[in-house]
Amino acid sequence: MKEELQYQRDYSAYDYLPCQRDHLIQTKENENVSQVFKLMLDNDISSIPVMNREKSESNVDKCIGIVDKLDIVSFVLHSCSGFDLSSFNGQIEASNNLKLNTAKDIMGVSFRNPFFPVDKKTSLFQVMQIMIQQKIHRIPMIDEKGTILTIVTQFQVVKTLSQNIQQFAFAKDSISQLNLGSRSVYTIHMTKPCIEAFDLIRKKQVSGVAVVNEDGFLVGNLSSSDLKHIGFQGEKIGRLLQPIEMYVQLERDNIPLYCVREEDSLSSAIQKMIETNSHRLYIINSEKIPIGVVSLVDILKCFVSHLSIE
């Protein structure tokens, strides 16, 4: 345990984490939203740094902010307001906003992930603390000139912790013993139109919501990533009016992979999160009804709490 705590306090997150460095995907501040969305979809990334050369003291582009998928969701919902998405003309007018607005226009519009760059020497433990205290999902790491080197995400941190999970004795404890996660969960019925689910995501500033059937059983999850089904140019924006059960694949008979029970251990929950590439796991009871949710930041809080005692 002491060795694990030592590397988290002494090693920088930049040196220790397997972050993207050589070819960091980025966009210009004047790039239209449609192209920004395409870059994110093509590269399967949840966020993208926005660059502006004029704000840099050297002849190097400077990062002035980040656009993430929840920013895209918030912007698309705003673009749809006032238009009749059931009509062809309404769909065209709403989708045109993706071409008329830029990365700078939508940067941080969700108010969920403030731009909080840190020095590349910042330790892994400090990064975990900042993510918790500032309520941010990703942190840009910069050098002494302010040049962005990489972006550290909560998922990368949790994945790195999972590789040494056997070193943490508390990881054997159950979700219930650790009081891990929240015992409230946002749900939406599978027959509701998708636009209502995305609006719930925007209002509650979460990355996803649980989809339930008429009995309240968990049958799926709809996240900000699922906005991809409208197309990067919004050419299929009318799909937002479809029922959720037609928009995303649901598990009507089986228990979804992204579920845990209160008796499951922290280590098994983390392993499931990594295997399913999920940013949240729903806690279900014996009747398959969601009673809580475990997020990435919940796991970070658990580690920081226990390691701070050591």
VOSE-475963 format. One record per residue (C-alpha): x, y, z. Coordinates in steps of 0.05 Angstrom, whole numbers, padded with zeros to 5 digits, always signed. Example, Ala and Ser with C-alpha at 12.3 -4.5 7.8 and 13.67 -1.06 7.14 Angstrom:
2
+00246-00090+00156;+00273-00021+00143;
This chain:
310
+00000+00000+00000;+00056+00048+00018;+00089+00038-00050;+00023+00051-00086;+00012+00115-00047;+00084+00136-00061;+00078+00132-00137;+00012+00170-00136;+00043+00226-00095;+00112+00228-00127;+00101+00211-00201;+00069+00261-00247;+00004+00240-00281;+00035+00260-00347;+00092+00210-00339;+00051+00154-00308;-00014+00153-00348;-00020+00126-00419;-00046+00191-00447;-00048+00212-00520;+00013+00256-00533;+00044+00254-00602;-00019+00266-00643;-00067+00301-00596;-00132+00312-00634;-00151+00386-00631;-00194+00437-00668;-00190+00511-00685;-00235+00560-00650;-00268+00580-00716;-00283+00508-00738;-00358+00497-00746;-00394+00452-00697;-00409+00400-00750;-00335+00389-00764;-00318+00389-00690;-00372+00335-00679;-00343+00295-00738;-00273+00298-00709;-00299+00271-00643;-00339+00215-00676;-00283+00195-00724;-00232+00191-00668;-00279+00162-00616;-00263+00216-00565;-00308+00250-00513;-00275+00318-00515;-00229+00360-00559;-00184+00420-00542;-00199+00485-00578;-00138+00523-00603;-00122+00596-00619;-00054+00617-00645;-00065+00691-00634;-00070+00681-00559;-00002+00648-00554;+00062+00688-00541;+00100+00641-00587;+00083+00616-00656;+00047+00557-00625;-00028+00546-00619;-00053+00556-00549;-00111+00518-00519;-00166+00565-00498;-00218+00514-00476;-00249+00446-00488;-00312+00422-00524;-00341+00357-00497;-00400+00314-00516;-00446+00346-00465;-00430+00414-00497;-00453+00384-00564;-00516+00357-00532;-00533+00424-00500;-00520+00461-00565;-00562+00413-00607;-00621+00418-00559;-00616+00494-00561;-00614+00491-00637;-00678+00449-00638;-00718+00497-00595;-00768+00536-00636;-00766+00488-00695;-00815+00433-00713;-00771+00371-00719;-00830+00331-00747;-00826+00373-00811;-00771+00370-00863;-00761+00445-00862;-00755+00446-00787;-00702+00392-00789;-00662+00431-00841;-00665+00496-00802;-00645+00461-00737;-00587+00423-00769;-00561+00487-00803;-00541+00514-00735;-00486+00461-00732;-00454+00493-00793;-00466+00566-00773;-00435+00562-00703;-00363+00549-00684;-00324+00511-00631;-00313+00576-00593;-00388+00589-00592;-00404+00523-00557;-00342+00516-00514;-00366+00500-00443;-00440+00514-00457;-00459+00454-00414;-00424+00486-00353;-00403+00416-00332;-00329+00415-00348;-00293+00481-00334;-00226+00492-00368;-00174+00477-00313;-00104+00465-00342;-00048+00441-00295;+00027+00436-00300;+00053+00370-00328;+00091+00358-00262;+00025+00352-00224;+00023+00285-00188;-00029+00231-00202;-00056+00240-00131;-00063+00315-00141;-00099+00304-00207;-00149+00259-00172;-00160+00312-00118;-00171+00367-00170;-00221+00325-00209;-00261+00315-00145;-00255+00386-00118;-00268+00422-00184;-00320+00371-00208;-00286+00362-00275;-00280+00300-00318;-00217+00318-00356;-00155+00360-00343;-00108+00390-00396;-00035+00383-00378;+00010+00440-00402;+00085+00456-00404;+00119+00519-00380;+00100+00555-00444;+00026+00539-00436;+00027+00489-00493;-00023+00433-00483;+00011+00365-00480;-00046+00318-00466;-00113+00312-00432;-00121+00267-00371;-00190+00237-00361;-00224+00205-00302;-00229+00140-00341;-00154+00138-00354;-00140+00148-00280;-00188+00093-00259;-00161+00046-00311;-00090+00057-00286;-00112+00044-00214;-00145-00021-00237;-00078-00047-00262;-00053-00048-00190;-00119-00063-00157;-00092-00121-00116;-00048-00072-00077;-00109-00038-00047;-00140-00078+00010;-00204-00037+00011;-00218-00057-00062;-00243-00123-00035;-00298-00089+00004;-00368-00087-00025;-00404-00028-00055;-00450-00029+00005;-00393-00031+00056;-00358+00028+00022;-00424+00066+00014;-00401+00075-00058;-00440+00117-00107;-00506+00153-00104;-00571+00120-00083;-00611+00164-00130;-00612+00151-00204;-00643+00188-00262;-00689+00144-00303;-00732+00151-00365;-00783+00105-00396;-00763+00070-00460;-00824+00096-00497;-00806+00169-00485;-00777+00209-00544;-00701+00212-00545;-00701+00288-00541;-00730+00282-00471;-00674+00237-00449;-00621+00284-00476;-00656+00342-00443;-00653+00304-00376;-00579+00293-00387;-00569+00367-00400;-00611+00391-00341;-00580+00344-00291;-00510+00352-00320;-00497+00277-00322;-00467+00236-00378;-00523+00186-00382;-00591+00163-00356;-00621+00095-00341;-00675+00070-00389;-00730+00029-00356;-00792-00009-00380;-00863-00006-00354;-00844-00047-00292;-00786-00001-00275;-00735-00054-00295;-00670-00029-00323;-00666-00045-00398;-00614+00003-00423;-00574+00066-00418;-00575+00129-00461;-00513+00173-00457;-00488+00237-00489;-00448+00192-00537;-00513+00167-00567;-00524+00234-00600;-00480+00206-00656;-00543+00174-00686;-00566+00242-00712;-00504+00248-00756;-00448+00299-00749;-00484+00347-00796;-00550+00336-00761;-00577+00304-00824;-00618+00255-00782;-00637+00304-00728;-00710+00282-00734;-00690+00217-00698;-00692+00257-00634;-00768+00249-00636;-00763+00173-00639;-00779+00132-00577;-00716+00111-00541;-00731+00038-00554;-00723+00052-00629;-00662+00096-00621;-00615+00053-00579;-00608-00022-00568;-00641-00046-00504;-00632-00109-00462;-00705-00130-00453;-00691-00200-00427;-00620-00200-00400;-00587-00159-00345;-00546-00104-00379;-00470-00112-00373;-00463-00043-00340;-00498-00065-00276;-00473-00083-00207;-00505-00104-00142;-00492-00076-00073;-00455-00139-00052;-00406-00134-00110;-00335-00112-00092;-00303-00047-00112;-00251-00085-00153;-00304-00123-00192;-00342-00059-00205;-00280-00025-00232;-00264-00086-00275;-00334-00085-00305;-00328-00010-00318;-00263-00021-00356;-00289-00082-00395;-00352-00046-00418;-00317+00021-00428;-00372+00052-00384;-00368+00117-00345;-00423+00094-00297;-00451+00029-00270;-00523+00023-00246;-00535-00011-00179;-00595-00057-00186;-00634-00097-00135;-00658-00169-00141;-00716-00146-00185;-00670-00112-00235;-00695-00043-00213;-00641+00012-00212;-00631+00037-00141;-00566+00076-00150;-00507+00092-00195;-00431+00088-00188;-00393+00139-00229;-00319+00148-00243;-00315+00205-00195;-00346+00162-00140;-00288+00113-00149;-00237+00169-00147;-00268+00195-00083;-00263+00126-00052;-00189+00120-00069;-00171+00190-00047;-00208+00180+00019;-00173+00115+00035;-00104+00136+00011;-00107+00201+00050;-00114+00160+00114;-00051+00119+00100;
